[in-house]
Amino acid sequence: MNPAQDESRQKLEGFAAENEGGSCCSTSLRRPAQKFDNKSGLLALMGCTVDEDFKASDYLMESLTTPEIAKSDRPNDSAMCLAHGIKDPGRLLDGFGWKDLPKGSVIVDVGGGTGHVSMLLAKTHPQLKLVVQDRHQTIAHGRETKRVELQGHDFFDPQPPRDPPALYLLRFIVHDWADSYAAKILRRLREAAAPTTKLMLIERIIPYACKANDAEYRKSIPGTEDDSVVPKPLLQNLGVVNLNGYLAEIQRTLQEFDRLYAASGWKLVQVHKTKGLASQIIGAPA
Ligand SMILES: C[S@@+](CC[C@H](N)C(=O)[O-])C[C@H]1O[C@@H](n2cnc3c(N)ncnc32)[C@H](O)[C@@H]1O
């Protein structure tokens, strides 16, 4: 092993040791501004590439196809700012009528990480109660508040006993899972739902490559009118099939979401477009 290889190996070992010990997460939480002090630099590079750049690239299409900002040179209109909610963090949640939910309504944020989305909801809508569910290892890094409860739970298991919530929220969950797994996650929620419980997936709905002859179908689901702005001769989906191949994600079209809901006891009833790329795809018990 030459000296350069040896140095790389040592850096990688240091990186692994730090993560295994958990010091990276705890330091980040306690002193975020100092989280990379005295580190090899590899951590910062990974954070920048995976957490910042990858997320920004997901918003490139939006920044290039939204007429008001497509030619803008303002920093806040860049894909990076859109992706990280720098301009308007609430934009992640716009669309759905959160304020119309009655006082005390419970929302279960399934696969909610350490609770960043629920914290935002709790802050903007004081009448709501939030339950964040995620794997035990993840939830251990979160922090409870009076209105945000944290619960270690595997979403493939039956829901823990509780009164059925007003809404199950799954933001950026099912795009990681093929239909058979995604349907199992949704079926678990359906089993625990009341007739009034709603399901909300926040996901990107992939446009078809060509104009589809589906105007009648779209009329039956509010919020799904075709408002594509992609100019000819570009494909309507801007080559997103290619993107799926690279990222190994399972992004779905409207009809694929419809079928997923039907396979798990839900019915797709409405879509709210947000200012970001993702839509809020609302289901009700079938
Ligand atoms: C792409 S992240 C989305 C996180 C969050 N909903 C958001 O919008 O930022 C997927 C989440 O699913 C969680 N997850 C993965 N497998 C899980 C499982 N079997 N049970 C519960 N949560 C799981 C991960 O820990 C992670 O927090």
The ligand as a Gaussian input file, in Angstrom:
#p B3LYP/6-31G(d) Opt

LIG

0 1
 C      -36.777000       8.910000       2.493000
 S      -36.882000       8.937000       4.247000
 C      -38.286000      10.032000       4.464000
 C      -38.252000      10.680000       5.797000
 C      -39.348000      11.735000       6.033000
 N      -40.680000      11.184000       5.858000
 C      -39.140000      12.950000       5.157000
 O      -40.059000      13.308000       4.425000
 O      -38.062000      13.540000       5.195000
 C      -37.540000       7.328000       4.606000
 C      -37.766000       7.078000       6.086000
 O      -38.332000       5.768000       6.232000
 C      -37.793000       5.198000       7.395000
 N      -37.940000       3.736000       7.353000
 C      -37.304000       2.861000       6.527000
 N      -37.716000       1.609000       6.785000
 C      -38.627000       1.697000       7.788000
 C      -39.431000       0.743000       8.471000
 N      -39.377000      -0.569000       8.161000
 N      -40.283000       1.169000       9.427000
 C      -40.365000       2.505000       9.734000
 N      -39.628000       3.469000       9.109000
 C      -38.771000       3.056000       8.146000
 C      -36.350000       5.658000       7.375000
 O      -35.742000       5.527000       8.654000
 C      -36.501000       7.101000       6.910000
 O      -36.672000       7.976000       8.005000

